[in-house]
Amino acid sequence: MEYGDKFLGRTLANDSLMSRESWKIFQIMAEFVEGFERLAQIKPSVSMFGSARTPPDHPYYKLAEDIALALSNAGFSVVSGGGPGIMEAANKGAHAGKSPSIGLNIQLPHEQMGNPYQDIALNFRHFFSRKVMFVKYASAYVVLPGGFGTLDELAEILTLVQTGKTRRIPIILVHEKFWHGLLEWFKHTLVAEGTINTSDLDLFKVVNEPKEVVDAIFDHYEHRGFEPSREEREILLDL
């Protein structure tokens, strides 16, 4: 094969790849449009996170279910990742309550299967568009024990609030014993090394009981409404 033939082959392959990537833009746009249209009406809402691997007979599952039920009966739509484990428990509790149960499902090679307790179910191919939906309409984040995905969502919201890229909302970690080691590392390594400020530790609250979760959210909004202010709406437009 001549050099020109090789070059032409690579060019055609690159053109084909570029064409596929360009069309992905429309798929991404569709995910955002559907998410904006279907989630704009669920406010106020609380996004809940936790391990997909937690079985239904585990205490964490029951804890998540009870928290979601309490939030739902208090008037909050509950948003989860739509899968099994803690996500299922959150949807199950919300589904049994007075407010909508929402699942933001993601297509994965393993682990993720949609649970049957979703009043509104959205499906995403892309983690980043799904992440925006978790944040954009949330009045609070509730984070139960979980793995890398849970830590990813926690780090995401902490970073967005810390940097002013989203409004300040309650970030609530549930089950103090589980989070103790991570919080000690925050205090004695991140603060000590100067990679975060001591004041950044005030961005979240640690609780143990469902009532404490609901109370922490209402305490945060005691002197203001759940709707974003004009300034906060501008921030959320650029999320």
Protein Blocks (a to p, Z undefined) as FASTA:
>chain_A
ZZklmmmmmmmmmmmmmmmmmmmmmmmmmmmmmmmmmmmmmpccddddddfkbcfkbmkl
mmmmmmmmmmmmnopacddehiahjllmmmmmmmmmmbdcdddddddfehpacdfkbfbd
cddfbfklmmmmmmmmpcbdcdddddfklmmmmmmmmmmmmnopaccdddddehjllmmm
mmmmmmmmmmmnopacfklmmmpccdfbfklmmmmmmmmmmmpcfbdcfklmmmmmmZZ
